[in-house]
Amino acid sequence: MTIIKRSRSTTTQDLVAAIDKLCPLLLQQKENDAVRDLRLAADQLRSAKEGTEAYKAAITSIVDAFDGDHELIAYTHQRDTDQWTEVEELSQLSSRVLSLARRLSY
């Protein structure tokens, strides 16, 4: 087995892309405030240099959206179903965003 280590810049790019895919699904769930905060954080990640306070604040904001006021963690739970639905897509994308953000927060 070969383990490929990801660079922080690649992880950041993947996180921004995952947020861009997650936001439309969250809008359908009427999570407008969470979407606003996630998009602001994604924009901040695009413009901030890695390791700066703005960069760290963006990562913290993303993690807080899941564990804090917006409680997006609820969307990460898997559902038992035989069909691929929007719920599973929402679960997969929200889990990816949280996982990548947590990876960058260390």
N, C-alpha and C positions, 0 to 999 in steps of 0.2 A: 504494500500500500504506500502510495506517495502522498505526502501532505504538502499542499501548496499554501504557503503563508500569503495572506493578503496584505497589501500595503494599506496604510491609513487613507491615502488619497483615493484608492480604488473603493475602499469601504465607504468613504464619504460620498463618492459618485453614485454608488449603488443605493445608499440610503436616500439620497435626493430623488433618484429615479423611483424608488419604492414609495416614497411619500407622494410623488406625482401620480402614481397609479392608485394609491389608497384614497386620496382625497375625494375623487368622484364617488366612490362607494360610500364614504362617510357622509357625503352630502345627501345621498339617497336615504340615509338613516337620520337625517336632520341634525347632524353633529356640526352645525355651522361654526360655532365658536372653536371647536377643536380643529376644524379644517383651516380656519383663519390662523390659528397659532402654529399649526404644522407648516403651512405655506410660508409664514414669516420666518420660521426656523430654517426651512429649506433655502429660502432666499439668502438668509444670513450665512448659511454654509457655503453657498455658491460664491459669495463675495468675501468672506472672512478668510484670513490666512490660518492654516492649521496651527493649533496650539495657542491662539490668541484668546483673550477673554470673550470676544464676540463669538468665536467658534465654540468655546466651552459652554457659553450661555445657550447657544442654539441646541447643542446636544442635550443639555439639562432640560430645556424646554420640551424637547421631544419625549424624553423619558417621563417627565412630569405629566405630559398629556395622557400617558397610559396609567400612571400610578396616582396621579393627583386629581384635580377638579374634574377633568373630562372623563375619567375612568374608562379609557379606551381598552384597558386590559380585558374587559368583558368580550370584546370582539376576537380576542386571540384564542378563545376556547373552541376546540374542535366539536363538531356535531356528528352524530351517528346517522349517516345517510348513504345510500348507494348511488346517489346522483351528485354530479358536480353542479353546485348552485352558487349563486351570488354570496351566500352565507359562507361557503367554504373558501371562496376567493377572498372575501373580506377577512376571514380568519387567517389565511395564509399570508396575505399582504401585511396585515397588522402585526403578526408575529415576526415577519421579516424586518419591518421598520423597527420594532422594539429591540430585536436581537442585534441589529446593526448599530443602533444608537447606544445600546449598553456596551457593545464591543468598543466603541469609540470613547466612551466615558471613562475608561480605565487608563 
